[in-house]
Structures are given as C-alpha cells and as structure tokens.
C-alpha cells in the first residue's frame, strides 16, 4: 500500500510540474528572456512519466506536438517556426530596450537575443 501511495504522490507532482512547465513555456513564447523549448521538453518528460493521457494530448497538440517531436527527433525546427521565433524575439526585445533606458538592462537583453539567435541558427531547419 505504501508503494502505491508513493507512486500516486510522484505522479501528482509530475503532473503539477509538467503543467507549471507548460505554462512557463507558453509565457516564453511572448517573453524573450524566458526560454520556451526547455520548458516544453520538461513538460513532455513529466507527462510521459505520469499521465499517458496528458502526454498524448501534448504530442497531439497542433502547435506543441510537432515542435517537440521535431526538436527531440531531428534537433530541428520548421523554417516558419524559426522565422516567427526571430520576429517575436527581436520585436519584444527591441520594444523592451526602447522602454527601459537603463544601459546594463539593454546590454543584458541584447546578450539574451544574441544567445537565442545563435541557438536558433544552429538548429537544423526543416522545410515546410
């Protein structure tokens, strides 16, 4: 009985962790300092170990499913996803740099943008 309770608690924490990670990944789509991909990969990891239903939902999701599958399987993203990522990344970073006149914050945002851009560039591109 104790093993069953421990497994139930573990599954609950994994579902909660995966759901929190999914929420952070979705926020990361709109906030350039918050990375989307690691959170989506963590969500997949948590769900695959806790709930077949949630993992099936995630992998079947029209946006997240193919993105995670392509990243894990091919270390690649579709060309369209790269373009949208660059546009969102630099659009929000430039807006933030314009609104925040503090030099060290601007430099930090620039460093984040360059780092993410380099990572995106190094990923293989899948043709649509």
C-alpha positions as CSV (number, residue, x, y, z in Angstrom):
1,X,0.0,0.0,0.0
2,X,2.8,2.4,0.8
3,X,4.4,1.9,-2.7
4,X,1.0,2.7,-4.3
5,X,0.7,5.9,-2.3
6,X,4.3,7.0,-3.1
7,X,3.6,6.4,-6.8
8,X,0.4,8.4,-6.6
9,X,2.2,11.3,-5.0
10,X,5.0,11.1,-7.5
11,X,2.5,11.1,-10.4
12,X,0.7,14.1,-8.9
13,X,4.0,16.1,-8.6
14,X,5.0,15.2,-12.1
15,X,1.6,16.3,-13.5
16,X,1.8,19.6,-11.5
17,X,5.4,20.1,-12.5
18,X,4.6,19.4,-16.2
19,X,1.6,21.7,-16.1
20,X,3.7,24.5,-14.5
21,X,6.4,23.9,-17.0
22,X,3.9,24.1,-19.9
23,X,2.6,27.4,-18.5
24,X,6.1,28.8,-18.4
25,X,6.8,27.5,-21.9
26,X,3.7,29.3,-23.2
27,X,4.8,32.5,-21.4
28,X,8.2,32.0,-23.0
29,X,6.6,32.4,-26.4
30,X,5.9,36.0,-25.6
31,X,8.7,36.8,-23.1
32,X,12.1,36.6,-24.9
33,X,14.1,36.2,-21.6
34,X,12.1,33.0,-20.7
35,X,13.0,30.0,-22.9
36,X,10.2,28.1,-24.5
37,X,11.9,24.9,-25.7
38,X,13.4,23.7,-22.4
39,X,10.0,24.1,-20.6
40,X,8.2,22.2,-23.3
41,X,10.7,19.4,-23.2
42,X,10.4,19.3,-19.4
43,X,6.6,19.2,-19.8
44,X,6.9,16.2,-22.1
45,X,9.3,14.5,-19.7
46,X,6.9,15.0,-16.8
47,X,3.8,13.9,-18.7
48,X,5.3,10.8,-20.2
49,X,6.2,9.6,-16.7
50,X,2.9,10.5,-15.1
51,X,0.0,10.6,-17.4
52,X,-0.4,8.9,-20.8
53,X,-3.5,11.0,-21.5
54,X,-1.7,14.3,-20.9
55,X,1.3,13.2,-22.9
56,X,-0.9,12.1,-25.8
57,X,-2.7,15.5,-25.6
58,X,0.7,17.3,-25.6
59,X,2.1,15.4,-28.5
60,X,-1.2,15.7,-30.4
61,X,-1.4,19.4,-29.9
62,X,-1.3,21.2,-33.2
63,X,1.4,23.6,-32.1
64,X,3.4,21.9,-29.3
65,X,3.3,18.3,-30.6
66,X,5.2,18.7,-33.9
67,X,7.5,21.3,-32.3
68,X,8.6,18.9,-29.5
69,X,8.8,15.9,-31.9
70,X,10.9,17.7,-34.4
71,X,13.2,19.1,-31.7
72,X,13.7,15.8,-29.9
73,X,13.9,13.6,-33.0
74,X,15.8,15.8,-35.5
75,X,17.3,18.6,-33.4
76,X,15.4,20.8,-35.9
77,X,12.5,23.2,-36.2
78,X,10.5,24.2,-39.2
79,X,11.5,27.3,-41.2
80,X,8.3,29.0,-40.3
81,X,8.9,28.4,-36.6
82,X,12.4,29.9,-36.9
83,X,11.1,33.0,-38.7
84,X,8.3,33.5,-36.2
85,X,10.8,33.0,-33.3
86,X,13.2,35.6,-34.7
87,X,10.3,38.1,-35.2
88,X,8.9,37.6,-31.7
89,X,12.3,37.5,-30.1
90,X,13.6,40.7,-31.6
91,X,10.3,42.5,-31.7
92,X,9.8,42.1,-27.9
93,X,13.5,42.7,-27.1
94,X,13.7,45.9,-29.2
95,X,10.4,47.1,-27.6
96,X,11.8,46.3,-24.1
97,X,15.1,48.1,-24.9
98,X,13.2,51.1,-26.1
99,X,11.0,51.2,-23.0
100,X,13.8,50.6,-20.5
101,X,16.5,53.3,-20.8
102,X,19.0,51.5,-18.4
103,X,22.2,50.6,-20.3
104,X,23.0,47.4,-18.4
105,X,19.4,46.1,-18.9
106,X,19.7,46.9,-22.6
107,X,23.0,45.1,-22.8
108,X,21.5,42.1,-21.0
109,X,18.6,41.9,-23.4
110,X,20.9,42.2,-26.3
111,X,23.0,39.3,-25.0
112,X,19.9,37.2,-24.5
113,X,18.8,38.0,-28.0
114,X,22.2,37.1,-29.5
115,X,22.3,33.9,-27.5
116,X,18.9,32.7,-28.5
117,X,19.5,33.8,-32.1
118,X,22.7,31.7,-32.2
119,X,20.9,28.7,-30.8
120,X,18.1,29.1,-33.4
121,X,20.6,29.4,-36.2
122,X,22.5,26.3,-35.1
123,X,19.3,24.2,-35.2
124,X,18.7,22.4,-38.4
125,X,15.8,23.8,-40.5
126,X,13.0,21.5,-41.6
127,X,11.4,22.6,-44.9
128,X,7.7,23.1,-44.6
